[in-house]
């Protein structure tokens, strides 16, 4: 059986990884000042950071069920016998719902997996799924393994301001107002697929130190680690360097988030994803090669 893997643009896979593994990436949309763009196609991180710094109105939207069905149909026409479609947390985006709707009309059996995460929290699942597909595993095994890994993947992040999360409806207005009034530097966590407050600290220095501590504590066994940022490459590189020293057995990669996630977290965001490896099948070559560090 030939199993194809589909994901969305919030996995932020390096282009070479998507190309080499054959993963199909369906873009989400971002609307900046009334103009709609496909993430990763028509707009990049630098443009979204500039828009956010000037408080230009930015909103995001999920791909339509038809866009996902078109991807499934192309894969079926190309010889896929089954599809595993893996997406940003259903607690954050309606993308998972669009995929479920599309899967009902897919010409081949299509299993939809809620990553309960975003960024490389989703990306690590996708890469492992592609390796499993290349090794000949069936769609059910791939989906089960992805859900197991999703359950133990942890994502912690720091934002310079809660205002962007408030505008996107990801936190309540009272929490955003309190954070701004008290000059609190919030640490947040993805919990059960939703963004939740974790800790409050008074300085950005302490917030970044605490991110490091949380990541190290979560890194049990063999893990993959990603440091994400938006327009904060120097801070991300420093944090990644400390994590490489503290976790010598881990792969630590640095990547800038794209327009969709960036629209909700704002410039200056730093995040750490810790994803334990629960056992990877032998692969015919589809493995993750860490990309070079991203630009600021």
C-alpha positions in Angstrom: 0.0 0.0 0.0 1.2 3.5 -0.9 0.4 5.9 2.0 0.6 9.7 1.3 1.1 12.3 4.0 -0.7 15.7 4.0 -0.2 18.6 6.4 -0.7 22.3 6.5 1.6 25.3 6.3 1.7 25.8 10.1 4.1 22.8 10.4 6.8 25.1 9.0 8.7 22.3 7.4 11.8 23.4 5.6 11.1 23.3 1.9 13.7 20.6 1.3 12.1 18.3 3.8 8.7 18.6 2.2 10.3 18.0 -1.2 12.4 15.0 -0.2 9.7 13.2 1.8 6.9 13.9 -0.7 4.7 15.5 2.0 1.9 17.7 0.5 1.5 21.0 2.3 -1.8 22.8 2.1 -1.5 26.5 3.0 -3.6 28.4 5.5 -4.5 32.0 4.6 -3.6 35.3 6.2 -5.3 38.6 5.6 -3.2 41.7 6.0 -4.9 45.1 5.6 -7.7 43.5 3.7 -5.5 41.5 1.3 -5.5 37.7 1.4 -2.3 35.7 1.0 -1.4 32.0 1.1 1.0 31.3 3.9 4.4 30.2 2.7 3.5 31.2 -0.9 2.6 34.8 -1.1 3.8 36.2 2.3 6.8 35.5 4.6 7.6 36.0 8.2 9.4 39.3 7.7 6.3 40.9 6.1 4.0 39.7 8.8 6.3 41.0 11.5 6.4 44.4 9.9 2.6 44.5 9.6 2.2 43.6 13.3 4.7 46.2 14.5 2.5 48.9 12.8 -0.7 47.3 14.2 -2.0 46.7 10.6 -5.1 44.5 10.9 -4.2 40.9 10.4 -6.5 37.9 10.5 -6.1 34.3 9.5 -8.3 31.6 8.0 -8.3 27.9 7.5 -8.1 26.1 4.1 -11.4 25.2 2.7 -12.5 21.6 2.7 -12.4 21.8 -1.1 -8.7 22.8 -1.0 -7.9 19.7 1.0 -10.1 17.5 -1.1 -8.2 18.7 -4.2 -4.9 17.7 -2.6 -6.4 14.2 -1.6 -7.7 13.7 -5.2 -4.3 14.6 -6.8 -2.6 12.1 -4.5 -5.1 9.4 -5.3 -4.7 10.1 -9.0 -0.9 9.8 -8.5 -1.2 6.3 -7.1 -1.8 6.8 -3.3 -3.9 4.0 -1.8 -4.4 5.8 1.5 -3.8 9.2 3.0 -2.9 10.4 6.5 -3.7 14.1 6.9 -2.1 15.8 9.9 -2.9 19.3 11.1 -2.5 22.2 13.5 -4.4 21.7 16.8 -8.2 21.6 16.5 -8.3 23.8 19.6 -6.5 26.6 17.7 -7.7 26.4 14.1 -10.6 25.0 12.1 -8.2 23.3 9.7 -8.7 19.9 11.3 -12.5 20.3 10.8 -11.9 21.2 7.1 -9.8 18.1 6.8 -12.5 15.9 8.4 -15.1 17.2 6.0 -12.8 16.7 3.0 -11.9 13.2 4.1 -15.5 12.1 3.8 -15.3 12.7 0.0 -11.8 11.6 -0.5 -11.4 9.0 -3.3 -9.1 6.9 -1.1 -9.3 6.1 2.7 -8.1 9.3 4.5 -7.3 9.4 8.2 -7.2 12.9 9.9 -4.9 13.4 12.9 -5.2 16.3 15.3 -1.6 17.1 16.3 -2.8 19.1 19.3 0.2 21.3 18.5 1.6 23.7 15.9 5.0 24.5 14.3 7.5 21.7 14.7 5.2 20.1 17.3 3.2 19.2 14.2 6.3 19.0 12.0 8.1 16.3 13.9 4.9 14.2 13.7 4.7 14.7 9.9 8.4 13.9 9.4 8.1 10.6 11.4 4.9 9.8 9.5 6.7 10.3 6.2 9.5 8.0 7.3 6.9 5.4 8.4 5.1 5.6 5.0 8.4 5.1 3.2 9.2 2.1 5.4 5.9 0.5 4.3 3.8 1.0 7.3 0.0 1.2 6.8 -2.1 4.3 7.4 -3.6 3.0 10.7 -0.2 2.3 12.2 1.1 5.7 11.1 -1.9 7.5 12.6 -1.7 5.7 15.9 2.0 6.5 16.2 1.4 10.1 15.4 -1.3 10.4 18.1 0.9 8.8 20.7 3.7 11.2 20.0 1.3 14.2 19.9 0.2 13.2 23.5 3.8 13.6 24.8 5.0 16.6 22.8 5.3 19.7 24.8 5.3 23.3 23.6 6.2 26.3 25.8 6.3 29.9 24.6 6.9 33.5 25.6 5.3 36.5 23.9 6.4 40.1 24.2 2.7 41.2 24.5 -0.6 39.4 25.0 -2.4 41.9 22.7 -1.9 39.8 19.5 -3.4 36.7 21.2 -6.3 38.8 22.5 -7.0 40.2 19.0 -7.0 36.7 17.6 -9.4 35.5 20.2 -6.9 33.0 21.7 -7.0 34.6 25.2 -9.6 36.7 26.9 -9.5 40.6 27.1 -9.2 40.6 30.9 -6.0 38.5 30.8 -4.5 40.7 28.1 -5.3 43.9 30.0 -3.9 42.6 33.3 -0.7 41.4 31.6 -0.1 44.8 30.0 -1.0 46.8 33.2 1.4 44.8 35.4 4.2 44.6 32.7 4.0 40.8 33.1 6.1 38.7 30.8 3.8 35.6 30.3 4.9 32.1 29.7 2.3 30.0 28.0 1.8 26.3 27.2 -0.1 24.2 24.7 -2.3 22.2 27.0 -4.9 19.7 25.6 -4.5 21.5 22.2 -5.3 24.9 23.6 -3.1 27.9 24.6 -3.1 28.2 28.3 -1.2 30.4 30.8 1.6 28.7 32.6 3.7 31.2 34.6 4.1 35.0 35.0 7.5 36.5 35.3 8.6 40.1 35.5 11.5 40.3 33.0 12.2 39.0 29.6 15.5 37.6 30.8 13.8 35.5 33.4 11.2 34.4 30.9 13.8 33.1 28.5 15.7 31.4 31.3 12.5 29.7 32.4 11.8 28.5 28.9 15.2 26.8 28.9 14.4 25.2 32.3 11.0 23.9 31.2 12.5 22.5 28.0 15.2 20.6 29.8 12.7 19.2 32.3 10.5 18.0 29.5 13.3 16.3 27.6 13.1 12.8 28.9 14.7 10.1 26.8 15.5 10.7 23.1 13.9 13.9 22.0 13.7 16.3 19.0 13.7 19.9 20.0 12.8 23.0 18.0 13.2 26.7 19.0 10.7 28.9 17.2 10.7 32.7 17.0 9.2 35.6 15.2 11.7 38.4 14.4 13.9 37.3 17.3 16.6 35.2 15.6 19.5 36.2 17.9 17.6 35.3 21.0 16.5 32.0 19.4 20.0 31.1 18.5 21.3 31.8 22.0 18.5 29.7 23.5 19.2 26.9 21.0 22.9 26.9 21.8 22.2 26.5 25.5 19.8 23.7 24.8 22.3 21.9 22.7 24.8 22.0 25.5 22.2 20.9 28.1 20.8 18.2 25.9 23.7 16.7 23.9 21.7 13.8 22.6 18.9 15.9 21.1 18.5 17.3 17.7 17.9 21.1 18.2 16.7 23.1 15.3 15.8 26.8 14.9 13.0 28.0 12.8 11.0 31.2 12.3 7.2 30.8 12.5 5.2 31.9 9.5 2.5 34.4 8.9 -0.4 32.4 10.5 1.1 31.7 13.9 3.0 34.9 13.8 -0.2 36.9 13.4 -1.4 35.6 16.8 1.9 35.7 18.8 3.5 38.9 17.5 7.2 39.9 17.0 9.6 38.8 19.8 7.9 35.5 20.4 10.1 32.6 21.4 8.9 29.0 21.7 10.4 25.6 22.5 9.0 22.4 21.2 10.1 19.1 22.9 9.0 16.0 21.1 10.1 12.6 22.5 10.9 9.9 20.0 8.7 6.9 20.9 10.4 4.6 18.4 10.9 5.2 14.7 10.6 2.5 12.1 13.4 1.7 9.8 13.2 4.1 6.8 14.1 3.9 3.2 15.6 7.3 3.4 12.9 9.8 4.4 14.6 11.3 7.5 14.7 14.7 9.0 17.9 16.7 8.2 18.0 19.8 10.4 17.9 23.0 8.4 20.5 25.7 8.7 19.4 28.5 11.1 16.9 30.9 9.8 17.2 34.5 9.0 15.9 37.2 11.4 
